């Protein structure tokens, strides 16, 4: 029996560490030999490393198909202090392999895309040496993400969690000397890092609580201990899960910690696609799915998570409506869709949440990469025009949708795949997004009507802002010279786009209503309540709402296309102040700035740095130093070089000591 | 009773070896008139051989034993201290080879070896007479060594001062010895304690005798208020001698101090721990505060060595196995560190022609290796990990806390911070200040280079691999408190 449990049953499973080691190997090669690999060599090596990781993930998945029970591969004992013992194990089960497939699969496609995109980018930005650095970070990210999803305890998971956070920071600030005032990108990276620290603080507290109450951080033990503790200590579990939610809110950009993600778009587009749309930000969703037994024991926490997800989804969708930057729209859309997932896994509909996670990885990666293709086309044309005209004022923002228009003809392939992604996101049948979103809505119908309605409204907004974006970017006439002269991207960029477009088209197949492949697959790992059944009424209503949104977008932006460059948004005419608010993200950023950042800076700079450190502490230190110097001068009078003085002092010393002893 | 002469000879193998080496050097000095520089290498090789032989053959038994008619105690303490002295002498010889005014003088090595011989006996002496003879054998050659450069007035003055001070403190100490003999009727250390206990000797008289004896030991370890000689002597003496005085000689002082206090005065523990703690406090504060004001690196090192004696005294004041093993660890670490310091000071002093700290400006560019060595040395003296000095401080402070002397540990830590200021100031000058001559590289002879590499490797090794020496020190500390058979 032990033999079977030790899962030597399938030697293939012993390959599991390779999913982490391959990216690390790629990283090492690029780090050590990258200079000699030629201009695109680094990208090829990194892509191969990520691809190998994908192959191993596939093999693991195939092997699990034969024996679907979870198995752990012990690697080594990591920490052993007192009663706490943490070993570095890998866990391979249906949930973790699903994540591995998504991460390495989508990751590999984005790697390939980045070979072309970053080549252009480093040339455009003028520092060719960073090409290699980019792929080193990218491979490091894949390794860290694999560590996160293959962990068998919360501490190793946390290592991966921090690892992907680090990569995110490094890649947002990839062009750290660029951006607003030369530090805009660095600030964006810093913001992401700091906001994530707040979330991670919560997650750490949750971990400490686990250690305190359960004495272990291993998944199974924690869950078992929680089951026996739950009836007696409901409060503990509630606090633990809510602290964990803090971590989730940070990493998966939920209320109130979502503010870093829009700024994170400062990173190169492949980064936005891989890290800030498809994979890293879904780590929070994965964490809830993984900890489902804990959350199931704290229904109150589940309710909170569900509400957080739903409100985030709606809020972000409203903001997306008013954005002009092509990537910002997608960023808010990502936050909104993450809200869908969090709401789903929060109430326990793990399959629905994971399903949406997968399809979203497909179509959001597609949208970001296609947006990157658009930006590249605009940038290229912009530079050419710039060179010819020799007029620096011609330099326009290649990400502002107001400068686009008419790209449909200049970039037909990009337009095609963008449309597929947009429709999938909008939830139009039979694309991938329709099925996954529908499943979430069905589950919510049984759970809570208000949340269901919130998300239904969000679906409508989603369709609207995606319609608006597609029309602004691709339809009508070109509103700038750059848009007029933009050209289609090369094959290394378009092929990953086509593959992702196919996935976005057919992604729904993995969990068709009635067949439920994914659900049966995940059931081996996660115990799930009876999932909601496919309901034609809900499907029909959500599709109709999506179509309505698209139609409204067409009325506003397609029927009479924007003519002039800086024409105000047609929606502003109808909504007035509300549009203004939406455009400014409901002023939440400036609220945070006023309430947290400015007072914090004041305290740290004026009070702590100026007054406490530089005045109080430094004065004390300087005075101490002066006293010491003074003492030293006094004492040095004794050291006058005459032995007779020395002898006298020795004598006095002995006398004083004897006197001290005598009088004691 | 059969006396196993062979075994008895083996027991004092290092001393016999030193004696033979002294003879060899003396004879070769007569014949090698042209190539006396080789004498240094002969001495070094001889010391190395003795070190290895001692390491292999003179491992003491687990329990201490009296031998040679009760004159010598054969135990782990004596064993480790002998190794420390021989190592210190070997390194000093290397520095002397690198020093032009010393290298060709056979009598220098002779005197150094004789002094080392005295130290070896100091570490294992178990009899008042033996102890006094050993101390004098150690000290008398040192007068000559300190005043070795007869053409240099400062050196002569240094020798005379050392002589005067040593004579005065020796006289006081000898007076204390006579009291002890008078009270107990024996000179055997281990019997004195017993006789004092059953002889109904008044406590005050014993304490007074202890104070008199402490004056002599306090001089050897340069503890305040018996420290005045140190800065003046170090300043004038040749560099290698100053290094030797501040390390091996000091270690010898600690060896006898610990043995005398533990063995002769076990009943007065309460009194002497207090006195030692006070001496420690005074040494730390006076040494560090005065070092702050120094502009000359030799005087800075002198005051620093007074302060270091203060830290080591914390371990003695703790009166515990941990404290004693801390003392031994600290002394080993300090020996390597301070010898390296004086070695570097000698090299720079000769190249620049000045011992002012300001002369070190630009050293990091003139000789990056030497600057790095100085960095290691200064950080080790300051007690920064991963260097040996850190472990030494850690052990003595831990010992103080273990025995409830928390105030002493706190004072020690405060002093460490004060000390860091002047150690780091030296580094600041080396690394941040520029000089006009910084493009001239600084020559390091092979002998000095070897010694420095040994010291630096040792400093790092003792700071990282703690277990072996700590194990030995613990054994030694345990045997010191045992009565020998």
Interface residues (C-beta under 8 A of the other chain):
Chain A: X625 X628 X629 X631 X632 X633 X635 X636 X638 X639 X641 X643 X645 X646 X647 X649 X650 X652 X653 X654 X657 X658 X660 X661 X662
Chain B: X161 X164 X165 X168 X169 X172 X204 X207 X208 X211 X212 X215 X224 X225 X226 X228 X229 X231 X232 X271 X275 X278 X286 X289 X290 X292 X293 X418 X421
